[in-house]
Amino acid sequence: MNKPLPFFPVALAAWLACAAQAVLGIPEGLVLCPFRLVTGHRCPGCGMGHAVVHAMRGNWAESLRHHPIGIALLAVWTGWLLLEASRYFFGAAFAPGFASGRGTSSNVASRP
């Protein structure tokens, strides 16, 4: 059985793809949502990709127009990537047990 990809490289690749779109531009009218492509209806996440790209450009109003959570998502996503990268370079894993589901509130509280 193949080992699944670690989350960090996938999240970093997606962030870099958004950054590339911020630099190169997004074609107007491009629909990125699979649900909308199939049904023609907007889902709750529709516009999130455009919102993140506009936030990366510093176009706050345009980001909010596409999706109100885009700016917050970009801030949390970027912060998490920076934290994960810094912990990787200093030899500590991000939130041990978090991704695997092994960590619980009882054993997290008992750590020194």
MARLUM-541230 format. One line per 2 residues: number of its first residue (from 0); their letters; for each residue x negated, y negated, z negated of C-alpha. Coordinates in pm, 1 decimal. Each point is the difference from the previous one (the first is absolute). Layout:
BEGIN
NUM	a	X,Y,Z; ...
REM end
This chain:
BEGIN
0	mn	0.0,0.0,0.0; -132.8,-343.9,87.8
2	kp	-71.9,-243.3,-278.3; 219.6,-313.4,22.6
4	lp	-162.3,-334.4,72.0; -75.8,-209.0,-307.0
6	ff	238.5,-293.7,-29.8; -263.7,-274.6,-6.9
8	pv	-133.6,47.4,357.2; 353.9,15.8,137.6
10	al	105.2,-315.5,-187.1; -318.1,-178.1,109.7
12	aa	53.2,98.9,365.2; 358.2,-131.9,-11.6
14	wl	-119.0,-326.6,-161.4; -267.0,-38.9,269.7
16	ac	261.0,64.6,271.3; 214.9,-279.3,-145.7
18	aa	-305.5,-227.5,-13.4; -74.2,76.3,366.3
20	qa	356.7,-93.8,89.3; -37.1,-320.2,-199.7
22	vl	-304.5,-91.0,210.0; 121.7,129.1,336.9
24	gi	367.7,-88.4,-41.4; 325.8,191.4,-0.2
26	pe	203.4,5.1,319.8; 326.4,-185.9,-67.8
28	gl	296.6,234.3,-21.8; -212.5,308.8,-76.4
30	vl	201.1,244.6,-212.1; -216.3,214.0,-228.7
32	cp	278.1,170.1,-199.2; 77.5,359.6,109.2
34	fr	346.1,-18.4,-161.1; 85.1,-314.2,195.9
36	lv	-135.2,149.3,323.6; 227.0,303.3,-39.7
38	tg	316.0,-159.0,-142.5; -21.3,-365.4,102.0
40	hr	66.7,-102.1,-361.8; -244.0,-167.8,-237.4
42	cp	-120.1,200.5,-298.8; -92.2,-158.5,-337.8
44	gc	-367.9,-1.8,101.3; 49.9,-152.5,345.5
46	gm	-230.1,-294.0,57.2; -250.6,105.4,-266.6
48	gh	-283.8,54.0,246.7; 59.4,-338.6,161.1
50	av	27.5,-161.3,-343.7; -335.0,142.7,-111.8
52	vh	-173.6,-110.8,320.1; 142.2,-353.6,-29.5
54	am	-109.1,-9.4,-365.5; -353.0,98.9,106.3
56	rg	5.4,-297.7,236.6; 117.6,-229.1,-279.2
58	nw	337.8,-59.9,168.4; 197.1,30.0,-324.6
60	ae	334.4,-127.8,132.7; -13.2,231.5,300.3
62	sl	-95.3,290.2,-229.0; 300.1,-70.3,-223.3
64	rh	224.6,-23.8,307.2; -94.5,353.0,105.6
66	hp	20.4,159.2,-347.4; 3.9,-157.6,-348.7
68	ig	-231.7,263.3,-152.9; -277.4,-23.3,262.8
70	ia	-218.3,-249.1,-189.8; 26.4,196.1,-325.4
72	ll	-75.9,326.4,181.0; -310.2,-150.7,159.9
74	av	-122.7,-131.4,-337.3; 49.7,334.0,-178.3
76	wt	-138.9,201.4,292.9; -311.0,-216.8,31.3
78	gw	-56.6,-1.3,-376.5; 34.2,378.1,-18.3
80	ll	-244.7,48.5,288.9; -253.6,-231.6,-163.9
82	le	38.2,175.4,-336.0; -29.3,344.3,158.6
84	as	-306.9,-104.3,201.3; -171.3,-147.3,-306.1
86	ry	73.5,310.7,-206.7; -126.1,221.2,281.7
88	ff	-331.1,-187.5,21.3; -42.3,14.0,-378.3
90	ga	80.3,372.4,-11.0; 343.2,1.4,-163.9
92	af	315.5,136.3,161.6; 308.5,-219.4,16.2
94	ap	256.2,91.0,-264.9; -109.9,358.6,-71.3
96	gf	298.5,232.3,24.7; 220.9,-263.9,163.7
98	as	1.5,129.2,357.8; -3.0,366.0,-98.9
100	gr	286.7,-36.3,-245.5; -202.1,164.5,-277.4
102	gt	-18.0,-310.0,-216.9; 282.2,-67.8,-242.8
104	ss	70.0,-277.9,-240.0; -100.9,225.1,-291.2
106	nv	-349.6,77.9,126.3; -54.4,-354.7,134.4
108	as	61.6,-142.6,-347.8; -248.4,243.3,-155.5
110	rp	-294.1,-112.4,213.8; -268.7,-201.9,-179.4
REM end
